Amino acid sequence: MDLLDDTIVPEHARDVKQEAREFADEHIAPNAEEYFENAEYPWDVLEAGMDAGLVAQDIGEEYGGRGFDLQQMLAINEEFYRADAGIALTLMLASFGCEIVEQYGSEDQKEEYLRPVAENDQISGLAVSEPQTGSDMAGMTTEAEKTDDGYVLDGEKYWVGNAVEADWLTVYAKTGESEDRYSNYSMFIVPTDAEGYEAEHIPEKMGMRASKQGHIVFDGCEVPEENLIGTEGGGFYMLADFFNHGRVVVGGHGLGLAAAAIEETYEFVHDREAFGRNIADFQATQHTLAEMRMEFEAARALNWRAAEKVQNGEDAGFWAAVCKTKSTETATECSERGMQLHGGRSILSERRIARVFRDARIPVIYEGANEIQRNLIYRQWT
């Protein structure tokens, strides 16, 4: 059973999808249980992904990457997340925020910061959310005060991937007080060794335990003026565009997780007997599996349609929100149904379905909670 077949995938993305599948089978899946249990950062798998040319390669060829487009990134994420979501998230976050620098940054910024990430000498991160503010991008309170020498950052950021591990971050901070709350924010490049930057890991999560998020405190953290990305006041709009692409990829996170749940459940019910019969022979089991498969196929068709729409700039906000919501919720539904068909064994932590169930609860929240996505869907539809 190959739920993630490439017949729906554009031809130019099929080779890298196969690369990702082979890498996932060799390096991610065999290490999934171990890293889920020990909750350590999977440096060895990350380095293997770098060696395989599958980490940070959405950066353009002119800056050392392979220039993967949105459809190629979706193809990679389907495969990685099917194998294990925690390790997959670590691999994907190694270049998080680089797209903003590549699209809006100066040539000097691209050479200094993008190239080392593309060449796998550094890793990056993106700091947006705060301890008291998640999806409200126009409600963040971390400030960047203009000085004669640049900017001074004060405030906190939360849920930041690679907050401890990264060499530098793109940071979203408030720079204005105008009535237009959406024009009060800017983006900055902040090296993690800058004075006034302090970060620590967030306590262990219920899922995606191989990926590390952190809590950052900026206390008089100075950055030079040349670390401002683009123009002051443009940060909100940069992020809005960035998240349109990101939400299509997060839809791929959901598809990979849903595929894992279906595959694991299908295998289990065909190997398990109850009441003198194979569990798969019960009509209730067959109907549940049929529902899982239908929802998965609908989500995947929608996600790949959205990838094309967003890549072509056609109603990008609408399609990004639709596919992210549908695919991630399909993952939660499939994993929950899979848990039920596994019965009592579903609660054993070493069971793959239990890990998928925990992991699937997370993408419905990141890149904008799905409740916010429904607001966007309605507003951009009407």
C-alpha positions in Angstrom: 0.0 0.0 0.0 1.6 3.2 -1.2 -0.6 6.1 0.0 2.0 8.7 -0.9 2.3 7.6 -4.5 3.7 10.1 -7.0 0.9 10.1 -9.6 -0.5 13.3 -8.1 2.9 14.9 -7.8 4.2 17.1 -10.6 6.9 15.4 -12.6 9.7 17.8 -11.6 9.1 17.0 -8.0 9.2 13.2 -8.3 12.9 12.6 -8.2 13.4 14.6 -5.0 10.4 12.8 -3.5 12.1 9.5 -4.1 15.3 10.9 -2.6 13.3 11.9 0.5 11.6 8.4 0.7 14.9 6.6 0.6 16.4 8.9 3.2 13.4 8.5 5.5 13.5 4.7 5.2 17.2 4.6 6.0 17.6 7.4 8.6 14.3 8.6 10.0 12.0 5.6 10.5 14.7 3.4 12.2 15.5 6.1 14.7 12.0 7.4 15.4 11.2 5.4 18.6 14.6 6.1 20.1 14.4 9.8 19.7 10.8 9.9 20.8 11.8 8.2 24.1 15.0 10.2 24.8 13.7 13.5 23.5 17.2 14.5 22.3 18.0 16.7 19.4 18.8 14.3 16.5 22.1 15.9 15.3 23.2 12.7 13.6 20.1 12.5 11.5 20.2 16.2 10.7 23.8 15.8 9.5 22.9 12.8 7.4 20.1 14.9 5.8 22.6 17.6 5.1 25.0 15.1 3.5 22.0 13.8 1.4 21.3 17.4 0.1 17.8 17.4 1.7 18.2 20.1 4.4 17.9 23.8 3.7 17.8 23.2 -0.1 14.8 25.5 -0.7 17.4 28.3 -0.7 18.3 29.4 -4.3 21.2 27.9 -6.2 22.9 31.3 -6.4 23.3 31.2 -2.6 24.4 27.5 -2.5 21.1 25.6 -2.3 19.2 23.5 -4.8 16.4 26.0 -5.3 13.6 23.6 -4.4 10.2 25.1 -5.1 7.0 24.8 -3.0 5.9 21.6 -4.7 9.2 19.9 -4.2 9.2 20.9 -0.5 5.7 19.5 -0.1 6.9 16.2 -1.7 9.8 16.0 0.8 7.6 16.8 3.8 5.0 14.1 3.0 7.8 11.5 3.1 9.6 12.8 6.1 6.5 13.2 8.3 5.3 9.7 7.4 8.5 8.3 8.8 8.5 10.5 12.0 7.2 13.9 12.7 9.7 14.9 15.4 12.8 14.2 13.4 11.2 15.6 10.3 10.4 18.9 12.0 14.1 19.2 13.1 15.2 18.8 9.5 12.7 21.3 8.2 13.4 23.9 10.8 17.2 24.0 10.0 16.5 26.7 7.5 13.3 28.3 9.0 13.1 32.0 8.3 15.6 31.9 5.4 12.8 32.4 2.8 12.1 35.8 4.3 15.8 36.8 4.0 16.0 35.5 0.5 12.9 37.4 -0.7 13.3 40.6 1.2 16.9 40.8 2.4 19.8 42.7 0.9 22.5 41.0 -1.2 24.9 41.4 1.7 22.5 39.7 4.1 22.0 36.8 1.7 25.7 36.2 1.3 26.4 36.5 5.0 23.5 34.5 6.3 21.8 32.4 3.6 24.9 30.9 2.1 26.2 29.2 5.3 22.8 27.7 5.9 22.5 26.4 2.3 26.0 25.0 2.6 25.0 23.3 5.9 27.6 25.2 8.0 24.9 27.0 10.0 21.2 26.5 11.0 18.6 29.2 11.4 15.3 29.8 13.1 12.3 32.2 13.1 11.0 33.9 16.3 7.4 35.2 16.1 5.2 33.8 18.9 5.4 35.1 22.5 4.5 33.6 25.9 1.1 35.4 25.9 0.5 35.8 22.1 0.4 33.1 19.4 -1.7 33.6 16.3 -2.2 37.4 16.7 0.7 38.7 14.7 -0.4 42.3 15.2 -0.5 41.8 19.0 3.1 41.0 19.7 4.9 43.1 22.3 8.6 42.5 21.8 10.0 45.8 20.8 13.0 47.0 18.7 13.9 50.5 19.6 15.8 52.6 17.0 19.1 54.0 18.1 22.0 55.8 16.5 23.8 52.5 16.0 20.9 50.3 15.0 18.1 48.7 17.1 17.8 47.4 20.7 15.4 44.5 21.2 13.6 43.9 24.5 10.9 41.3 25.1 10.3 37.5 24.9 9.6 34.9 22.2 8.2 31.4 22.7 7.9 28.2 20.8 10.9 29.1 18.7 12.5 26.2 16.8 16.2 26.1 17.2 16.2 28.9 19.8 19.2 27.3 21.5 20.7 25.4 18.5 20.6 28.1 15.8 23.4 30.4 14.7 21.0 33.2 13.9 17.3 33.9 13.8 14.9 36.1 11.9 13.0 38.0 14.7 9.6 39.7 14.4 9.5 42.9 16.6 7.4 46.0 17.1 9.0 49.2 15.7 6.0 51.6 15.6 2.8 52.8 17.3 0.7 53.9 14.4 -3.1 53.4 14.2 -2.5 50.8 11.5 -1.4 48.0 13.8 -0.3 45.9 10.8 2.4 48.4 9.9 4.1 48.5 13.3 6.3 45.5 12.9 9.6 44.7 11.3 11.9 41.7 10.8 15.5 41.5 12.0 18.4 39.1 11.7 19.7 38.4 15.2 22.8 36.2 15.8 22.2 34.0 18.8 25.6 34.9 20.3 24.6 38.6 20.5 24.8 40.2 23.9 21.3 40.4 25.5 20.1 37.2 23.8 19.2 34.3 26.3 17.4 31.1 25.3 16.5 27.9 27.0 14.5 24.8 25.9 10.8 24.6 26.6 10.0 21.7 28.9 9.3 18.4 27.2 6.3 18.2 24.9 3.8 15.4 24.5 4.7 14.9 20.8 7.4 15.7 18.3 9.9 15.2 21.0 12.9 15.0 18.7 12.3 18.7 17.8 13.4 21.4 20.2 11.6 24.7 20.8 12.8 27.4 23.1 12.0 30.5 25.2 14.0 33.6 24.3 14.5 36.7 26.4 15.9 39.8 24.7 17.3 42.1 27.3 18.9 45.1 25.6 19.9 43.0 22.7 21.6 45.2 20.1 21.7 44.6 16.4 23.2 46.9 13.7 20.9 48.8 11.3 22.0 46.6 8.5 20.3 43.6 10.2 16.9 45.1 9.5 15.3 43.0 6.7 13.7 45.0 4.0 11.9 48.2 5.2 10.9 49.1 8.7 7.2 48.5 9.2 7.0 45.7 6.6 7.3 42.7 8.9 3.6 41.8 9.1 3.3 41.6 5.4 6.5 39.6 5.0 5.2 37.1 7.4 1.8 36.8 5.8 3.4 35.9 2.5 5.8 33.5 4.2 3.1 31.7 6.0 1.1 31.2 2.8 4.0 29.0 1.6 4.6 27.5 5.0 1.0 26.4 5.4 1.0 24.4 2.2 4.1 22.6 3.6 2.4 22.1 7.0 -0.4 20.5 5.1 2.3 18.0 4.0 3.0 17.4 7.6 -0.6 16.4 8.1 -0.6 14.1 5.0 2.5 12.3 6.2 1.1 11.7 9.6 -2.3 10.6 8.2 -0.6 8.1 5.9 1.4 6.7 8.9 -1.8 6.3 10.9 -3.6 4.5 8.1 -0.7 2.2 7.2 -0.1 1.3 10.8 -3.8 0.6 11.5 -4.4 -1.4 8.3 -1.5 -3.7 9.2 -2.6 -4.1 12.8 -6.3 -5.0 12.1 -5.2 -7.6 9.5 -2.9 -9.3 12.0 -5.2 -9.2 15.0 -8.0 -11.6 15.9 -11.0 -11.2 18.2 -14.1 -13.3 18.8 -12.7 -16.0 16.5 -12.4 -13.7 13.5 -9.8 -11.3 12.1 -10.6 -7.8 13.1 -10.4 -6.7 9.5 -13.4 -8.9 8.8 -15.8 -6.8 10.9 -17.8 -4.4 8.9 -17.3 -1.6 11.5 -13.6 -1.9 11.0 -13.9 -1.8 7.3 -16.1 1.3 7.4 -13.6 3.0 9.7 -10.7 2.3 7.4 -12.8 3.4 4.4 -13.5 6.7 6.1 -9.9 7.2 6.9 -8.9 6.5 3.3 -11.5 8.8 1.9 -10.6 11.7 4.1 -6.9 11.2 3.4 -7.4 11.2 -0.4 -9.6 14.3 -0.3 -7.0 16.1 1.8 -4.1 15.1 -0.4 -5.9 16.2 -3.6 -6.7 19.5 -2.0 -3.2 20.0 -0.7 -1.6 19.4 -4.1 -4.1 21.7 -5.8 -3.3 24.4 -3.2 0.4 24.0 -3.8 0.0 24.8 -7.4 -2.3 27.8 -6.6 0.0 29.3 -4.0 3.1 28.7 -6.2 1.4 30.6 -9.0 0.1 33.4 -6.7 -3.6 32.6 -7.2 -5.6 33.5 -4.1 -2.6 32.2 -2.0 -4.0 33.1 1.4 -7.3 31.2 0.8 -5.7 28.1 -0.6 -3.0 28.0 2.0 -5.5 28.2 4.9 -7.8 25.6 3.3 -5.2 22.9 2.7 -3.4 23.4 6.1 -6.7 23.1 7.9 -8.0 20.1 6.0 -4.7 18.1 6.0 -3.8 18.6 9.6 -7.3 17.8 10.8 -7.3 14.7 8.7 -4.2 13.6 10.5 -5.8 14.0 13.9 -9.0 12.2 12.8 -7.1 9.3 11.2 -4.8 8.9 14.2 -7.7 8.9 16.6 -9.6 6.3 14.6 -6.4 4.3 14.4 -6.0 4.4 18.2 -9.6 3.1 18.6 -9.0 0.2 16.3 -5.8 -0.7 18.1 -7.8 -1.0 21.3 -5.8 -1.3 24.6 -2.5 -1.6 22.8 -2.9 1.9 21.4 -1.8 3.4 24.8 1.6 1.7 24.8 4.2 4.3 24.2 6.3 2.1 22.0 3.4 1.7 19.5 3.8 3.8 16.4 0.1 4.7 16.4 0.5 6.3 19.9 3.4 8.4 18.6 1.5 9.5 15.6 -1.6 10.3 17.7 0.5 12.6 19.9 2.4 14.2 17.0 -0.8 14.9 15.0 -2.1 17.2 17.7 0.7 19.7 17.0 0.3 20.8 13.4 -3.3 21.9 13.9 -1.8 24.6 16.1 1.5 25.8 14.5 1.7 28.1 11.5 -1.6 29.6 12.8 -4.2 27.7 14.7 -6.9 26.2 12.6 -9.5 28.4 14.2 -7.6 31.4 12.7 -7.4 29.5 9.4 -11.2 29.3 9.3 -11.4 33.1 9.7 -9.0 33.5 6.8 -10.9 31.1 4.6 -14.2 32.9 5.2 -12.7 36.4 4.8 -10.8 35.6 1.6 -13.6 33.6 0.1 -16.2 36.3 0.5 
